[in-house]
Amino acid sequence: MMNTEHITTRPVDERAYTALQEAGIDPLLARLYAARSIHHIEETDISLRALLPFDGLKNIQAAAQRLAEAITRQERILIVADYDADGATACALGIRGLAAMGGCVDFLVPNRFEHGYGLTPELAELAAARQTQLLLTVDNGIASVAGVIKARQLNMDVLITDHHLPGNTLPDCLIVNPNQPNDAFGSKALAGVGVMFYVLMALRSHLRRQHYFGINRPEPNLANWLDLVALGTVADVVPLDHNNRILVTQGLNRIRAGKTHAGIRALFDVAKRNIRQAQSFDLGFAIGPRLNAAGRLDDMSLGITCLVSDDDEAATLLAEQLDQLNRERRQIEHGMLDEALADLPETIPDHCYSTVVYRPQWHQGVIGIVASRLRERFHRPTIVFAPADDGEWRGSGRSISALHLRDALDLISKRHPSLIHKFGGHAMAAGLSLAEEGLTDFQAAFEAVCRELLQPQDLTAQHLTDGHLPSPYLNLPTARELAQHVWGQGFSVPSFCDEFDVLWQKPVGTQHLKAGLLKDNQTCEAMFFRCTETLPQRIRVVYRPTVNEWRGQQELQLYVDYWEPENGPSSTL
């Protein structure tokens, strides 16, 4: 099938490239860094001493003081978490950290199907029924104006820790969020779990100044919980700026060294991933989805309980339940995706700038994943809707890089004030709710805004690569070296584009292809996922060098993201 996908090369800042090499960075790494906006050797320091100081966050000292008061008074602290992997890890981190410092802490996570998102008035009533005195949100709350009002009416203090973009009105309470107005913190990319980690840093510092720690109350080592921070940060697909790369790298180092919690260890086991060679890819595509499955299909309390367990046997049983939920999620996702594709043309016409689909039988816990799959396939901003139990329809959207999705929804909300009931999110992902009778009007309004904000060229998928990989680097040591670094959102995994001769090829299962490729007298094996076509004799390939381990042996293997005949476009994977 013909396509219009383009291969482009990331621009490299030549001055940065030269400076990094002069500072002792390997030429290949220097080139990769310089193409990812790293200009100075200091930006490659991934030690904990390079973390931004916590006192740059607005309200962080006041938050630490309030938490310290709650601990010394033995007030009941209730954590209200979001029901995704970021919320679950932030909640587990809060429980472990506050308990280690002597806090009386419990958690409450809303059920996606019963309570909706965030701190709602109904959730505040549930918190009050537990005799809560301090209500602490993690990875949510910045939009919970009504919920905070209700909580305060019920004589609870509220401390919000969040990272989502704020609306026009902020809740009337203490807020720690790098994205709130007038916050000068140097990283706006912290995940919810990252914000909670910083709050614990500030709290420990405050208690230290109060001479709180001693023989009977040892000072906790926050680094012990960096595995949770790494998992939540990667799973939430926040940009991996310098500060986040430090958090994720340090967390992965602890995971690889076996210094991880029973729940994460059990999740690696059920996912059949080698924990000693853990990478950010494992966190994002194996561990995170299993944790997320609880919030999508059931109750995230299951995932949080797994993360706070210190018993290997109990953690294994919980991880097995999460693994089963993830299998069910995949089945539901595949069925919904097939139905969505049945409603759509094989190729979206050029004059269509968006994709909106909905069916009454769809599962609202999986709509975000289906939106992501459709976005990948058609390269259009995509929103998928499913009905909720309260009579509303919930939508989850995924965008392309040229369109800020939350801003687009905000524009629709301003132009059609009664259409969207609630919305929120980020540039690349957002959620909303509306009435069933508004679906058709929303579809038209979203298409109109996308037409206004996008250019025709934005609708063409781009394979952004690091260009040609010199032959001396096409080897196993290079793959090993690249695997040790943290790559992800905003700091893309290195990919290269070269021409190869096809020496041999054979199908793997019914959907994949393995081939032997030749370049400059060097041969290597390559995997073509979701490829059923026969390769021509010579091809141009976009690929990633990886380490393939089989029966204790390691070898270089190329993962192919896209290929085309040497003389023109042919296929995407």
VOMIVO-904456 format. One record per residue (C-alpha): residue number from 1; residue in one letter; x, z, y. Coordinates in pm, whole numbers, plus 32768, in hexadecimal, padded with zeros to 4 digits. Example, Ala and Ser with C-alpha at 12.3 -4.5 7.8 and 13.67 -1.06 7.14 Angstrom:
! residues 2
   resi   resn     xx     zz     yy
      1      A   84CE   830C   7E3E
      2      S   8557   82CA   7F96
//
This chain:
! residues 573
   resi   resn     xx     zz     yy
      1      M   8000   8000   8000
      2      M   808B   7F9F   8151
      3      N   80AE   80A7   825E
      4      T   8127   80D2   83C1
      5      E   820E   81FA   8396
      6      H   8351   81F4   8458
      7      I   84A9   8283   8415
      8      T   8559   8315   8544
      9      T   8698   83DA   8578
     10      R   86AD   8524   862F
     11      P   877A   850C   876C
     12      V   88BA   85D7   8766
     13      D   893C   868C   8899
     14      E   8AA0   8609   8892
     15      R   8B2B   871B   8974
     16      A   8A94   8827   8896
     17      Y   8B11   876F   8760
     18      T   8C74   876E   87E7
     19      A   8C64   88D7   885A
     20      L   8BE5   8950   8709
     21      Q   8CF7   8896   864E
     22      E   8DFF   8924   8738
     23      A   8D73   8A7D   86EB
     24      G   8DB7   8A44   8579
     25      I   8C69   89C7   84F8
     26      D   8C78   88C3   83E2
     27      P   8C34   8767   8474
     28      L   8AF7   8730   83A9
     29      L   8A65   8883   8406
     30      A   8AD1   8850   856F
     31      R   8A13   8708   8575
     32      L   88DE   87A7   84DC
     33      Y   88E8   88CC   85CF
     34      A   891F   87EC   86FF
     35      A   87EE   871F   869A
     36      R   8722   8861   8690
     37      S   876F   88D8   87F1
     38      I   888B   89C3   8798
     39      H   898F   89A8   88AA
     40      H   8A74   8AD4   887D
     41      I   8B1E   8B82   875B
     42      E   8A64   8CC4   87B5
     43      E   891F   8C1E   874C
     44      T   89A0   8C04   85E7
     45      D   89D3   8D7D   85CD
     46      I   88CB   8DF5   84D7
     47      S   893D   8F60   84C4
     48      L   884C   9078   8523
     49      R   891F   90CF   8653
     50      A   88B6   8F81   86E9
     51      L   8743   8FDD   86E6
     52      L   8696   8FEE   8835
     53      P   866C   915A   88A5
     54      F   8513   91ED   8876
     55      D   84F5   926D   89D9
     56      G   84B9   9109   8A54
     57      L   8357   9116   89C9
     58      K   824C   917F   8AC1
     59      N   81AA   92D1   8A71
     60      I   8297   9312   894E
     61      Q   8309   9464   89D2
     62      A   81A6   94D6   8A11
     63      A   8143   9462   88B4
     64      A   8264   9525   881B
     65      Q   8201   965C   88DA
     66      R   8095   9645   886C
     67      L   80F9   9616   8700
     68      A   81ED   9737   8718
     69      E   80D7   9814   879F
     70      A   7FF7   97AC   8680
     71      I   8106   9802   8586
     72      T   815C   9956   8615
     73      R   7FEA   99B1   8636
     74      Q   7FA1   9926   84D8
     75      E   7E8C   984A   8560
     76      R   7DE7   9758   8472
     77      I   7E7B   95FE   84B3
     78      L   7DBB   94D6   8427
     79      I   7E5E   937F   841B
     80      V   7D6C   925C   8440
     81      A   7E17   9127   83B1
     82      D   7DD8   8FB4   83AD
     83      Y   7D89   8F1F   8258
     84      D   7EAE   8E2C   823F
     85      A   8015   8E5B   81C8
     86      D   8091   8EB5   8324
     87      G   7F81   8FBB   834A
     88      A   7FBF   9042   81ED
     89      T   8137   9065   821C
     90      A   8106   90FC   8377
     91      C   8012   91F6   82E4
     92      A   80F9   9251   81C4
     93      L   8219   9276   82BA
     94      G   8147   9356   839A
     95      I   80DB   9430   8276
     96      R   823B   9455   81F0
     97      G   82DA   948A   8344
     98      L   81DF   9581   83D2
     99      A   81CD   9645   828D
    100      A   8349   965A   827E
    101      M   8344   96F1   83DA
    102      G   823E   97F2   8377
    103      G   80FF   9741   83E1
    104      C   7FA9   976E   8341
    105      V   7F54   95FE   8313
    106      D   7E5D   9527   8253
    107      F   7DE5   93C0   8276
    108      L   7CA9   92F3   8291
    109      V   7CAC   917B   826F
    110      P   7B73   90B3   82C5
    111      N   7AD7   8FE3   81B4
    112      R   7AD3   8E79   8227
    113      F   7973   8E48   81A3
    114      E   78D5   8F90   8213
    115      H   797F   8FF2   8358
    116      G   7A1A   8EB8   83EB
    117      Y   7B63   8EBF   84A4
    118      G   7C04   8FD9   8567
    119      L   7B8F   9128   85EC
    120      T   7A18   90F8   860E
    121      P   791F   9205   867B
    122      E   78AC   9220   8511
    123      L   7A10   925F   84A1
    124      A   7A3B   9367   85AF
    125      E   790F   941E   851E
    126      L   79AF   9414   83C4
    127      A   7AEF   94A0   8459
    128      A   7A33   95BA   8505
    129      A   798B   9613   83BD
    130      R   7AE6   965F   8336
    131      Q   7B1B   9757   8452
    132      T   7C27   967A   84ED
    133      Q   7CCD   96F8   8627
    134      L   7DC1   95DD   8670
    135      L   7D62   947C   860E
    136      L   7E91   9394   85F0
    137      T   7E60   921D   85C9
    138      V   7F68   913B   8530
    139      D   7F68   8FC0   8552
    140      N   7E17   8FCB   8605
    141      G   7D5E   906F   8721
    142      I   7DC3   8FA9   8855
    143      A   7C65   8F0F   885E
    144      S   7BA7   9045   87E8
    145      V   7B0E   90A8   8935
    146      A   79C2   911B   88A2
    147      G   7A67   91CB   877D
    148      V   7B47   9298   8861
    149      I   7A1F   92F8   893B
    150      K   7966   9372   8806
    151      A   7A95   942F   8784
    152      R   7AC0   94E7   88CC
    153      Q   794E   953D   88D4
    154      L   7988   95DC   877F
    155      N   7AA6   96B0   880D
    156      M   7BC4   95EE   876F
    157      D   7CFF   9585   8824
    158      V   7D69   941F   87DF
    159      L   7EC6   938B   87D3
    160      I   7ED0   9212   87A3
    161      T   8002   9169   870F
    162      D   7FD4   8FF2   86FF
    163      H   8081   8EA8   8743
    164      H   7F60   8DB7   8773
    165      L   7F20   8D12   88C2
    166      P   7E39   8DDD   89A4
    167      G   7CF1   8D69   8A39
    168      N   7C80   8D93   8B9E
    169      T   7C1C   8F00   8B65
    170      L   7CFA   9002   8ABC
    171      P   7C7A   9133   89FE
    172      D   7C85   9274   8ACA
    173      C   7D90   932E   8A06
    174      L   7F04   9341   89C5
    175      I   7F88   91EC   8952
    176      V   80D6   917F   88C3
    177      N   80DE   9004   88B0
    178      P   81FC   8F26   8929
    179      N   80FB   8E21   8992
    180      Q   802D   8F01   8A75
    181      P   8044   8EC6   8BEE
    182      N   817D   8F44   8CA1
    183      D   823D   8F89   8B61
    184      A   83AB   8F2B   8B90
    185      F   841A   8F4A   8A26
    186      G   8512   8E3A   89CC
    187      S   8459   8DBC   889A
    188      K   82EE   8D4F   88A5
    189      A   8300   8CE9   8737
    190      L   82F0   8E40   8690
    191      A   81F8   8E4F   8572
    192      G   810A   8F74   8556
    193      V   81F6   901A   845E
    194      G   8315   8FE5   8552
    195      V   8253   9094   8667
    196      M   8211   91BA   857D
    197      F   8382   91CA   8525
    198      Y   83D8   91E3   8695
    199      V   82D4   92F4   86C7
    200      L   8377   93BC   85AE
    201      M   84CC   9388   864F
    202      A   8447   9418   8794
    203      L   8396   9535   86E2
    204      R   84CF   9599   8621
    205      S   8599   9594   8763
    206      H   8495   966D   8812
    207      L   848E   976A   86F6
    208      R   8609   976B   86EB
    209      R   8614   97CE   8859
    210      Q   851F   98E6   8809
    211      H   8610   9967   86FB
    212      Y   84F8   9935   8601
    213      F   85CC   98CA   84DB
    214      G   8696   99BF   840F
    215      I   86D9   9A3E   82B1
    216      N   8568   9A5A   825B
    217      R   850C   9912   8306
    218      P   8625   9811   82DC
    219      E   8631   96EE   83CE
    220      P   85B1   95B4   8320
    221      N   8685   947A   8305
    222      L   85A2   9367   8388
    223      A   8677   925E   82DE
    224      N   85DD   92D1   8195
    225      W   849C   9220   81FC
    226      L   852C   90D6   8271
    227      D   84B4   902C   8131
    228      L   8350   9062   81B0
    229      V   83AF   8FDD   8307
    230      A   844C   8EA4   8273
    231      L   8321   8E5C   8195
    232      G   821E   8E82   82A8
    233      T   82E9   8DBD   83A6
    234      V   831E   8C91   82C2
    235      A   81BD   8C98   8230
    236      D   8120   8C94   838B
    237      V   81E5   8B58   83E6
    238      V   8253   8BDE   853A
    239      P   8378   8B2C   85E1
    240      L   84C5   8B9E   8556
    241      D   8577   8BDF   869E
    242      H   86BF   8C9D   86A0
    243      N   8618   8DF1   868F
    244      N   8534   8D91   856F
    245      R   8654   8CEF   84B3
    246      I   8709   8E3C   84C1
    247      L   85DD   8EF6   8436
    248      V   85A1   8DF9   8320
    249      T   8711   8DD4   82C3
    250      Q   8744   8F4B   82AB
    251      G   8606   8F70   81E0
    252      L   866C   8E5B   80F2
    253      N   87C5   8EF5   80C9
    254      R   8722   9038   8056
    255      I   8639   8F7E   7F6A
    256      R   875A   8EBE   7ECE
    257      A   881C   9002   7EA6
    258      G   86FB   90A0   7DE8
    259      K   86B1   9193   7F04
    260      T   8543   913A   7F17
    261      H   83FB   91E9   7ED8
    262      A   834B   91E9   7D8A
    263      G   822C   9111   7E08
    264      I   8308   8FF8   7E8B
    265      R   83DC   9008   7D50
    266      A   82A2   8FE9   7C7B
    267      L   8226   8EC2   7D49
    268      F   8370   8E0D   7D10
    269      D   834A   8E4F   7B9B
    270      V   81E8   8DC4   7B7D
    271      A   824C   8C98   7C51
    272      K   8374   8C5E   7B64
    273      R   846A   8C54   7C87
    274      N   85D1   8CC8   7C6E
    275      I   85DC   8DF1   7D5B
    276      R   8758   8DEC   7D63
    277      Q   8749   8C91   7E01
    278      A   861D   8CD1   7EE2
    279      Q   85EC   8BE2   8004
    280      S   84F7   8BCD   8121
    281      F   8450   8AB3   805C
    282      D   83FA   8BAF   7F4A
    283      L   835D   8C9D   8045
    284      G   8290   8B8A   80E9
    285      F   8220   8AC3   7FBA
    286      A   8221   8BB4   7E93
    287      I   8206   8D1F   7F00
    288      G   8139   8CF6   803F
    289      P   8024   8C26   7F9B
    290      R   7FF5   8D25   7E86
    291      L   7FD4   8E38   7F85
    292      N   7EEB   8D67   805C
    293      A   7E0C   8D1E   7F32
    294      A   7D84   8E82   7F40
    295      G   7D09   8E54   80A3
    296      R   7C82   8CF9   805F
    297      L   7BB6   8D44   7F28
    298      D   7B94   8EBC   7F09
    299      D   7C18   8FE5   7FCF
    300      M   7D73   9000   806A
    301      S   7D76   9170   800C
    302      L   7DF4   90F2   7EBC
    303      G   7F22   904D   7F60
    304      I   7F6F   9176   8041
    305      T   7F5B   9264   7F1A
    306      C   8054   9188   7E62
    307      L   8146   9192   7F88
    308      V   8138   930C   7FB2
    309      S   815A   9357   7E3E
    310      D   82A1   93F2   7DCC
    311      D   8243   93E3   7C5C
    312      D   82C3   92AE   7BA8
    313      E   81B1   92AD   7AA2
    314      A   8097   92D8   7B9E
    315      A   8130   91D1   7C83
    316      T   8146   90DC   7B62
    317      L   7FD5   9106   7B0D
    318      L   7F77   90CE   7C79
    319      A   805B   8F9F   7C96
    320      E   7FBC   8F08   7B5F
    321      Q   7E65   8F2F   7BFF
    322      L   7EE6   8E85   7D39
    323      D   7F79   8D6D   7C66
    324      Q   7E29   8D37   7BBA
    325      L   7D77   8D2E   7D0B
    326      N   7E71   8C2A   7D7F
    327      R   7E23   8B52   7C4F
    328      E   7CB1   8B69   7CA3
    329      R   7CFE   8B14   7E0C
    330      R   7DB4   89D9   7D9E
    331      Q   7C8B   8967   7CCE
    332      I   7B9A   899F   7DEE
    333      E   7C87   88F2   7EDF
    334      H   7CAB   87BE   7E02
    335      G   7B33   879E   7DDC
    336      M   7AF5   87C2   7F52
    337      L   7C09   86CD   7FA4
    338      D   7B7D   85C9   7EB6
    339      E   7A25   85F0   7F57
    340      A   7AB6   85D7   80B5
    341      L   7B75   849B   805D
    342      A   7A37   8407   7FCC
    343      D   799B   8428   8126
    344      L   7AC2   8385   81D5
    345      P   7B54   8225   81D0
    346      E   7C9C   81EF   811A
    347      T   7D40   81B3   826B
    348      I   7CBE   824A   83AE
    349      P   7C78   8133   84AD
    350      D   7D5F   8121   85D9
    351      H   7C41   816C   86C8
    352      C   7BFC   82BD   8620
    353      Y   7CD4   83D3   86B1
    354      S   7C56   84FB   85E4
    355      T   7BC1   8562   8498
    356      V   7AA1   8659   8472
    357      V   79FA   8691   8320
    358      Y   7902   878C   8294
    359      R   7823   87C9   8167
    360      P   7732   88E8   8124
    361      Q   77C7   893C   7FCE
    362      W   792E   8963   8043
    363      H   79EA   8AAD   802C
    364      Q   7A4B   8B33   8182
    365      G   7B80   8BDF   80F7
    366      V   7C25   8A90   80A6
    367      I   7BC5   89B9   81D2
    368      G   7D14   89F1   827E
    369      I   7DD8   896A   8157
    370      V   7CF4   883B   813A
    371      A   7D1D   87FB   82B0
    372      S   7E96   8803   827F
    373      R   7E86   870B   815F
    374      L   7DAD   861A   8227
    375      R   7E91   8639   8356
    376      E   7FBB   85E2   827C
    377      R   7F08   84B7   81E7
    378      F   7E74   841D   8321
    379      H   7F50   84AC   8437
    380      R   7E27   850C   850C
    381      P   7DBF   865E   859E
    382      T   7CD0   86DA   8491
    383      I   7BC3   87E5   847F
    384      V   7B09   8841   8342
    385      F   79C6   890D   834C
    386      A   790F   89DE   8249
    387      P   77DE   8ABF   826D
    388      A   7806   8C37   8291
    389      D   7716   8D43   8217
    390      D   76A8   8D98   8379
    391      G   760A   8C44   83B3
    392      E   7730   8BBD   847B
    393      W   7821   8AAD   840E
    394      R   7992   8B06   840D
    395      G   7A94   89FF   845A
    396      S   7C09   89FB   841C
    397      G   7CE5   88F7   84C1
    398      R   7E42   886A   84A3
    399      S   7EE3   878F   85AA
    400      I   7FFB   8697   85DF
    401      S   8120   86E4   86C2
    402      A   8093   8621   87EA
    403      L   7F54   86F4   8806
    404      H   7F3E   8869   8851
    405      L   7E0F   88C0   877E
    406      R   7DAD   8A08   8821
    407      D   7DC1   8967   897A
    408      A   7CE6   884B   88FF
    409      L   7BDF   8942   8886
    410      D   7BF6   89FD   89CF
    411      L   7BB0   88B9   8A89
    412      I   7A80   8873   89B0
    413      S   7A04   89D7   89E8
    414      K   7A1C   89AE   8B61
    415      R   7968   885F   8B5F
    416      H   785D   88CC   8A67
    417      P   7836   8A45   8A9F
    418      S   772B   8A7E   8998
    419      L   77C3   89A8   8884
    420      I   78DE   8A80   87F7
    421      H   788A   8BEB   87AF
    422      K   79F2   8C64   8779
    423      F   7B47   8BC2   8759
    424      G   7CB8   8C1B   8753
    425      G   7E07   8BBA   86C4
    426      H   7F48   8B02   8714
    427      A   7FC4   89A8   876B
    428      M   7FC2   892A   8605
    429      A   7EAC   89FD   8568
    430      A   7D68   8A92   85E9
    431      G   7C18   8B11   8578
    432      L   7ABB   8B0F   860C
    433      S   794F   8B53   85C2
    434      L   7810   8AA9   8633
    435      A   76A6   8A73   85D0
    436      E   764D   896D   84CC
    437      E   7588   88A3   85C8
    438      G   76C4   8886   869B
    439      L   779A   87D7   8594
    440      T   774B   8674   85FF
    441      D   7778   86C5   8770
    442      F   78C1   8772   8729
    443      Q   793D   8648   8662
    444      A   78FC   8566   878D
    445      A   7991   865C   8887
    446      F   7ACC   868B   87B6
    447      E   7AFD   8514   8794
    448      A   7AD4   84EC   890D
    449      V   7BD8   85F7   895C
    450      C   7CCC   8567   885E
    451      R   7CA6   840E   88F8
    452      E   7CED   84A6   8A4B
    453      L   7E20   856E   89E4
    454      L   7EC2   8480   88EB
    455      Q   7F66   832C   8909
    456      P   7F41   8220   87F9
    457      Q   80AE   8248   8794
    458      D   8070   83B9   8750
    459      L   7F9A   8355   8626
    460      T   80BF   82B7   856D
    461      A   816F   83A2   847E
    462      Q   82E0   83C9   84C2
    463      H   83E6   8427   83C1
    464      L   84DF   84D8   84A0
    465      T   862E   84E3   83EE
    466      D   8795   8547   842E
    467      G   8803   83E1   83F3
    468      H   8912   8373   8305
    469      L   89B6   8475   8222
    470      P   8B29   8422   81FE
    471      S   8B84   83E8   8093
    472      P   8C7B   850E   807F
    473      Y   8B51   85F5   80BC
    474      L   8A72   855B   7FB1
    475      N   8AC6   8665   7EB0
    476      L   8A60   87B0   7E16
    477      P   8B2F   8890   7F03
    478      T   8A74   87FE   802D
    479      A   8925   8841   7F88
    480      R   8992   89A6   7F3D
    481      E   8A08   89DD   80A2
    482      L   88C4   8959   813A
    483      A   87F8   8A33   804D
    484      Q   889B   8B6E   80D8
    485      H   8818   8B2D   8237
    486      V   86BB   8B6E   82BB
    487      W   85F1   8A38   8311
    488      G   8483   8A12   8364
    489      Q   838C   89E8   8481
    490      G   8442   8987   85C0
    491      F   858E   8980   8505
    492      S   854C   886A   840F
    493      V   85F0   8858   82BC
    494      P   8701   874D   82C9
    495      S   869B   85F8   824B
    496      F   8762   84B9   8249
    497      C   8726   8344   8236
    498      D   87FE   8258   816B
    499      E   87E6   811C   809B
    500      F   8814   8130   7F22
    501      D   881E   804F   7DF3
    502      V   8725   80B5   7CE5
    503      L   87E0   80D0   7B9B
    504      W   86C1   814F   7AC4
    505      Q   8569   81EA   7AE7
    506      K   846F   8299   7A07
    507      P   831F   8346   7A39
    508      V   8305   84C1   7A34
    509      G   81A9   851F   79C8
    510      T   8099   8446   7A5E
    511      Q   80E5   8468   7BD1
    512      H   825E   8482   7C03
    513      L   8393   83AD   7BD6
    514      K   8500   83FB   7B91
    515      A   860E   82FB   7BE1
    516      G   8784   82CD   7BE0
    517      L   8808   825C   7D34
    518      L   8958   81C8   7D9A
    519      K   8A02   81D5   7EED
    520      D   8B71   818E   7F37
    521      N   8BCA   81A7   7DC5
    522      Q   8B22   82FC   7DAE
    523      T   89FA   832F   7CC6
    524      C   88F6   8440   7CDC
    525      E   87A1   8492   7C53
    526      A   866F   848C   7D35
    527      M   850B   850B   7D11
    528      F   83ED   843D   7DA5
    529      F   82BF   8523   7DAB
    530      R   8161   848C   7DA8
    531      C   81F4   8334   7D68
    532      T   8167   824B   7C60
    533      E   81F8   8104   7CE5
    534      T   831C   8045   7C52
    535      L   844B   8054   7D35
    536      P   84F7   7F10   7D9B
    537      Q   866B   7EE1   7D5D
    538      R   86D5   7F5C   7EB7
    539      I   861E   8058   7F91
    540      R   863C   811E   80D2
    541      V   85FB   828E   8092
    542      V   85AC   83C4   8160
    543      Y   862C   84E3   808C
    544      R   86A0   864E   8079
    545      P   87CB   86B8   7FA5
    546      T   8764   87D6   7EBE
    547      V   87F5   88A5   7DA5
    548      N   874C   885F   7C58
    549      E   8782   8970   7B56
    550      W   873B   892B   79E9
    551      R   87A0   8A05   78C5
    552      G   88A2   8ABC   7993
    553      Q   8941   897F   7A1B
    554      Q   892D   8909   7B84
    555      E   8934   87A4   7BFE
    556      L   88EA   86E4   7D3B
    557      Q   878B   8657   7D52
    558      L   86F0   859D   7E75
    559      Y   8589   85ED   7ED5
    560      V   84F3   84B0   7F65
    561      D   83FA   84D4   8082
    562      Y   83CE   8360   80C2
    563      W   8453   8216   8046
    564      E   8432   80A9   80A1
    565      P   84D0   7F64   802C
    566      E   8610   7F10   80E0
    567      N   8556   7E03   81A2
    568      G   8422   7EC7   8213
    569      P   831F   7FDB   81E5
    570      S   8285   8017   8093
    571      S   822D   8177   802C
    572      T   8210   82DE   8095
    573      L   821B   840C   7FB4
//
